[in-house]
Amino acid sequence: MTLWRSLFLVMLAGWLSGCGINNIPTYDEQVKAAWSQVENQYQRRADLIPNLVNTVKGYASHEREVLVEVTQARAKVGSIQVDGNMLNNPEKLKQFEQAQRQLGSALQRLMVVAERYPDLKANQNFLALQSQLEGTENRISVARRDYIAAVQQYNTEIRTFPGRLWHSFLYSDMEMRETYEATAEDADQAPAVSFE
């Protein structure tokens, strides 16, 4: 009798491991990891900004308004507490993303200011920082894309069979995740480029 019971438990364990019972927590961890990468890239951008501002400041000292705006936007981003609960709080997540968009907008204005100063455009420090910042913006875009894909996979799993069953029986405390959404009014419009 013990042999049959042991054999049954081994077969049950094998069946459960292959039936998707672990998909929901696995996908949840992928969502968290993808979001951590988004935060990592935002931190990289925040770390580059003081160097960029200081380099531009030396050339464009009378463009204080833009420099102050970038510094304030970075400070606002830094003031938002980022923790593991942010993914479970859609309002806090939107607040964080809005602060990041404001910082990105301020950085775009800083780049426009930098274009007005030929000496600055030729400065190797500025060019290196600008290249790093452009690379970081691309990394942010890729990290957001990966986060969106991870959320899609997780949300699909808890809404479809058999994940829906496992979710209702074992993981009912794990809610659907909010995905990243472009909330800028003109996000669907291509930016106008003018060489006047």
Secondary structure as the mmCIF struct_conf table of DSSP 4:
data_model
#
loop_
_struct_conf.conf_type_id
_struct_conf.id
_struct_conf.beg_label_comp_id
_struct_conf.beg_label_asym_id
_struct_conf.beg_label_seq_id
_struct_conf.end_label_comp_id
_struct_conf.end_label_asym_id
_struct_conf.end_label_seq_id
HELX_RH_AL_P HELX_RH_AL_P1 THR A 2 GLY A 18
TURN_TY1_P TURN_TY1_P1 CYS A 19 ASN A 22
HELX_RH_AL_P HELX_RH_AL_P2 ASN A 23 TYR A 59
TURN_TY1_P TURN_TY1_P2 SER A 61 HIS A 62
HELX_RH_AL_P HELX_RH_AL_P3 ARG A 64 SER A 79
BEND BEND1 ILE A 80 ILE A 80
HELX_LH_PP_P HELX_LH_PP_P1 GLN A 81 VAL A 82
HELX_RH_3T_P HELX_RH_3T_P1 GLY A 84 ASN A 88
HELX_RH_AL_P HELX_RH_AL_P4 PRO A 90 GLU A 115
TURN_TY1_P TURN_TY1_P3 ARG A 116 ARG A 116
HELX_RH_AL_P HELX_RH_AL_P5 PRO A 118 ALA A 122
HELX_RH_AL_P HELX_RH_AL_P6 GLN A 124 ARG A 159
BEND BEND2 THR A 160 THR A 160
TURN_TY1_P TURN_TY1_P4 PHE A 161 PRO A 162
HELX_RH_AL_P HELX_RH_AL_P7 GLY A 163 PHE A 169
TURN_TY1_P TURN_TY1_P5 LEU A 170 LEU A 170
TURN_TY1_P TURN_TY1_P6 SER A 172 ASP A 173
HELX_LH_PP_P HELX_LH_PP_P2 GLU A 175 TYR A 180
TURN_TY1_P TURN_TY1_P7 GLU A 185 ASP A 188
BEND BEND3 GLN A 189 GLN A 189
HELX_LH_PP_P HELX_LH_PP_P3 ALA A 190 ALA A 192
#
